Amino acid sequence: QVQLVESGGGLVQAGGSLRLSCAASGDTDCIASMAWYRQAPGKERTLIAGITTGGSTVYADSVKGRFTISRDGTKNTVYLQMSSLKPEDSAVYYCYALDQSCNDMQYWGKGTLVTVSS
């Protein structure tokens, strides 16, 4: 089993920056990739950025050039650095981990709220 705990959300003005963190615990050696998703009220949860254990990354078009995902393997933590934030970035941000090695399971954190004011 893997547990994910997000932190770093909050209220920020448009154009500002925030850094989200997701700390993983448990069977972290089983994690193949991690990602950040977000869900705004009334909308579906969508992939924002992902990173593999090898360091390959993927980003949604809407955040390319503004958001950066990174991973600290020694701390089992993944980060999402968000810059040039827009009101439309407001959402609950969820951390995700994929275990393909051990239990073939997907894990989600409880989410952290990001609100960008105009």
N, C-alpha and C positions, 0 to 999 in steps of 0.2 A: 504494500500500500504506500501511496505517496500523499503527503499533505502539502497544501499550497496556501500561503498567507500573503496577501497583497498589502501594500502600504504606499503612502505618498500622494494619495488623492487630495483634492481640496478645491478651493475657489481661487481662480486666477483671472486676471484681465486679458482680454484679447491681445495677442502679440506676446504674451508672457510664456514662461516655461515651467514645466514640472517634470520631476523624475519619479516614476513608479518603480517599486521594487516588488519582487515576488520571491519569497524564501521557500524553498522546497525541503521537506524532511521525509524520513522514512526510507523507502527503497529507491534512493536517488540514483544509484548505479544502474537502475533499470530504465531510466528516462532516455528516450531517443531524441526527443525534440521538445521545445517549449515555445509558447506563443502567448500573445496578448490578443484578446478579443474585446469588443465593446458592444454595448447595447444601449441605445437611446430609447426613451419612452415610446411605446407603440411601434418600435422597429425590431427587426430581427438582430440576433447576435451575429456579428461579422468579424472576420479575421482582420487584424490590423497589422501585425508583424509576427514573424516566426523565426526561430533559430534552431539549428541542429547542433548535435554535440561536436560536429566538425567545424562549426562556425558559419555555415551557410545561412544566409538570411533571405527573407522574403517580406515584401511590404505591400499593403494595399495602395492602389494608385492615389487615394485621397490623402495619404500621409507621407508619400515618398518625398525625401528632401527635407522633411520637417521632423520626423520621428526616427529614432535610432534604437534598435534592440541590441542588447549585449548580454553576455552571460559570464558570470564568475564561477568557474567550476569548483574552485576551492571552497567557496561559500555556498554552493548550490543555490545561487541566486540569479535571477534574470531581471534585467532592468529595461525600462522603456523611457528614454529621454525624449521629451516632447517639447518642441520649440515652435515659435510662431503660431501659438494656439489660436483657434477660431471658435466662435460660439457653437458651430456645428460639431466640434470635437467633444462637446458636453455629452457625457454618457457614464454608465457604470463600466469600468474596465475590469475584465476578468483574466486571470492567469490560467494557462492551460498546459498540461504536460501529457505527453504520449509515452506510454510504456509498451514497447514492442518486444522487449527482450525477455521479460519475466512473466508478466501477468496479462499481457495484451489488453491493457485497459487505458482509459482516458480519465484524467483528473482535472477538476476545476477548483479554483479558489472561490471565495465568497464574493469577491468583487470589491472595488474601491471607486467611489464616486468622484468624477472630475466635472467641475462646472466652470465654464468659460464665459465670463460676462463681457458684454459688448460696450 
